[in-house]
Amino acid sequence: MTMSITLCTLFEGHYHFGVAGLANSLAAAGYEGTLWIGHRGPLPDWIRTHPRFDGETTLQVTPALKLCTIALDPPVSLNYCKADLIREILEEREPDAEACAYVDPDIVVTCPWPQMAEWFTADGLALVEESDGDLPADAPKRRQWADYFAPRGLVPLEARHRYFNSGFVAVPRSQLAFVKTWARVCGIVAAECGRAPRQRKAGVPGSLFHSTDEDALNFALMLCAVRVDAHGPEAMGFAPNGRHLSHAVGAHKPWQGRHLRRALRGTPPFAANTWYFRFVGGPLTPFARHVVLRRRASLALAGLIGRMGVIGRAGRVG
């Protein structure tokens, strides 16, 4: 029997362009259900002026896919709000859902939805390893986390060996206790590091908390005896042969364009850029048609320049 799965994401500022790509990819994949959108600031025009927007919170994208918006204004980065959003949806907004998955707005789904749904289970968390996902149980960073949280009453129960990305976290209803623990850890980390509403990173890579929301997720996993159903970094496009998701990590996002300029300066586009522009044509249209066509052409030329650069460098080495 297929699980009843609902989805959520968070955005502010220009990340609304990513939400449109995510929603379009879900429609193309065949997802049937709701994408809950927590947002800070006004809704974009492509939602507010859509003929199927109810004028308040709901946009019926297709007969099968609905967007529901939730206005937020926390004093910290929205990255610390993922666990709270999942809890609110499962406990208050969609109490019949058997699972809720958080998906970052710079992700698109690249496989048919039934292949994604196979990943979800009734008692395990669905997660993706980071590109460098090795963090042994006896790593100094894990010991430092344990020392920091011990005076706050949080003592690890589980030996974890892998480090997971927080861009996709799927939680069955049976693991709501984990979500609440994760939210508590996020609150503590935010109090320590989250002084700017748009802050994500803190300090330097060797700091106690650097990728703050991911560090919070990974320490929460040490506190809970919950099974993890994990895929490797390929599941987000961080390594070859992935088939589930494409995650446009990094400061420059695909919807910001300038692909050709960046290629000429030595930074060719990543595969995530191509995946994103496969989905911006509809059913939601955050860009005018001529903008989509121009950026797709720019992206194709930038990719060609990138391949020529690789060939040229290989020739010089030879």
N, C-alpha and C positions, 0 to 999 in steps of 0.2 A: 504493500500500500504506500502511495506517495505521501511524503510529509507535507504538511502545510507550512510553507516557508515565506516569511516576509523579510524585506530588506530595508536598510537605512544608510544614509550618508550625511555628511556635514559640509557646509560651505560658507564662505564669506568672500567678498570682493570678486575678483575675476574668475574664481573657481566655479562660478555658475556655468561657465562654458564646459567645464569638465562634467558637471551633472547632466547636461544635455547629452554629451557623448555616452555617458554611462547608461542613461535611460534609453537612448536609441539602441545601444548594444543589447540591452535586456529585451527590447521589443524584437530585435532581429534574432535573438537566441530562442525566443519562444517562452520567456518567463511570463507567468500569469500570477498577478498579485499586486501588492503595493510597494512602492519605493517611498519610504518616509524621508523627508529632507529637512534636517535641522539647519537653520540659517541664521546668521547675524547680519543685520542690515536689510535693505529693501530687496524684494524679489526682482529678478531681471524682467525686462520687457517681454522676452519670448515666453515667459509664463503669464505675466499680467495681461497681455493683449491676446493671448491664445483664445480662440472662440470656444474652446471646451473648458476654460478655467471658470470656476464658479464665483470668482471675485473675492474669495476669502482664503481658502486653504487647499482646494482640490482641483487637480487637472487630470482629466481622463485622456490619457495619451492615445490609447487604442482601446478597443473593447475589453482587452485582457489586462492592460497595464494602467495603473493609476498612480499619480504623484500626490502625496499629501505633505504639506509644508508645516513646520513647527518653528515659530519665531523664538530665538534664543538671544540672550545677551549676558553671558557669564563674564566675570572679571578676568578670566584667564583664556588662553588659547583654546579653540574648539577641539584641538587634538586631545585634550584631557577629558572631553565629554563623551567619548565613544561608549564607555561602559554605562554611563547614566542614560544615554539615549536608548541603548538596547534594553535596559531594565524598564524604562518608561513604556516602551512599545509592548513588551511582553506582559507587563503587569497591568497597564492602563489602556493603551490605545488599540491593541490587537490581541485580546486575551485568548482567542481561539487558535492563534498561530502556535505551531509546535516547535518552531525555531526562528531565530532572527539572526541575520548576518549583517555586520557593518562592512561597507565597501567604500574606500576612499574615492573622492570625486575625480582623481586623476587616473582611475582604472576603467578599463572597458572589458566586457566579457567577450571572449574570442571563440567560444565553443557553444554547441547547442545546449540549452538549459538542462535537458535530462542528464547530460554528463556532469554538470555542476551539481544537480540534485543528488546524484549517486554519492557524492562526497559527504553529504549530511547524514548524521546518525542520531539516534534518540538519546545517546548518553555521552558523546565525545565532542570535543571542540575541533572544528575544521580550521587549520592554520597553514601558513606558508613560511618556510624557512627564509631568512634573510640571505642575501647573496653570499655572505660569509657567515654561515649559520652555526659554526662550531663555537660553543662556549661551554667547556666541560664543567661538570658539577663542582670540581675543585679549583675553578678559575678564580684568580684574585678578585675579579669584579663581583662574582657571586658572594664571596666571603665579605666583601665590603658592604654589599647590599644588606646581608644578614646582620652585620654589626650595626648598621644604621637603623634598621627597622626593629631590632630586638627591644630597645627601650620603649618603643611604641606598641609593644605587645604583639608584634607580627613575627612569628618564628617559622622558618621553612619546615615543611613536612616531606617534600619530594625532591629527589635528586634529578635535576634536569640537565641535559647535555647539549641541547640545541637552542638557538636564538631565533625568534620568530618575528616576522614583519607584522605591524599592527594595521596594515592597510586592508586586510581581509580577515575578519574574525567571525566565525559562525558558531552560534551558541544554541543548543537545544534548551527547551524550557526546563528540563531536568537539572540544568547546570546554572540556574539563576543564582545560587549561592556563590559560584565563581564570579559572576558578573558583579555582585555586590562587593566581594573582596577586591576585585580589580578596580572598581570605582573608589574604594577606600584608599588603595595605594596611589591611584592617580591624584586624589586630593592631597595626599601627603607630599608627593613629588611636586605638584603644582605650588604648594605653599613654600617649598624649598627653592624652586627654580622659576616658577611661572609668573614673573613680574610683568611681562608684556603680553597684551591680549593676542598678539600674533606670533608669539615665541614658540619654537618647537625644539630646536637644539639648545644646549646649554654648555658652557665651558668649552673644553677641548675633548677629543676622543678618549683620553685617559681619565676624564672626570668621573665622579661617582655616578652622575646622571648626565648623559650627553644626548642621545636620541631619547628624549625624556618619556614620551608616551610609550615607546617600545620597551624601554627599560622597565616602566611600570607594569606593562603586560607580562614581561618575562619574569619579573619578581613575583607577581601574583600567581603565576603558574607554579612557582616553588612553594607557595603556601597551600595549594589545593591538590588533593588526590583525584585529579580529573584526567581522563584519557584524552590524548591528543591524536587526532587523525590528520597527519601532516603530509603535505607534498613538499618537494624540494624547491629551490629557487626558480626552477624552470616554469613552475605554475604561474608565476607573475612575469615571465619573460626575462628574468635575470640571468638565465642560462638557456642554451639551445633545447629544442624539442619540447617546449611547453605547449599546452593546448587549452588552458583554462582562462587565464587573465593576462592582460597587458597593463603594466603599471609604469606610468611616466614619472619616475622619480627624478629628483634634481630640481634646481631652482627655476629653470626655464621650461615652461609647459608647452605642449604641442599647439594649443589654441592661441598662443602669443605670436605665432608666425616667425618671420625673419629667418626661415630655414635656409634660403640661399645665401644670405649675408653671413650666417654662422658657418655654413659649409666653406665659403671662400676664406674665412678666418681660421679654418682648420678643424671645425667641429661639425662633422656631418650628422644628419638626423639619425636618431635611434629608431628601432622598429616600432616603439610605442607611438611615435609620431604618425607613422603610416596607419597603424591600427586606429588611432583616434579619428583620422580623416576618412576612414571607411564609413564612419557612423554619423557624421555631422550633417548629412544631407536630409535626414528625416527619420521618423515622423516629426520630431522636434527640430526647429530650424533656428539655432542661435546666431547664425550668420546669414547674410544675404547670399543668394545663389552665386552671384559673380565673385564674391569673396571666397567662397568654398572652391570654386573652379580655379581662381588665381592661386590660392594657397596649395591646392593639390598639385598644380603645375610647378610651383616653386619647390615643393617638397620632392617631386620627381627629379627635377634638375639638381637639387641639392644632393639627393642620393647618388645620382650619376657622378657628380663631382667628387663625392666621398669615395666611390669605388675607383675612380681614376686616380685619386690620391693614394689609395692603397696600392694599386698597381704600380704607380710611379715610384713609391717608396721601395716596393719589392724589387723593381728594376735597378734602382740605385744600389741597394744592398748586394744584388747579384753582381 
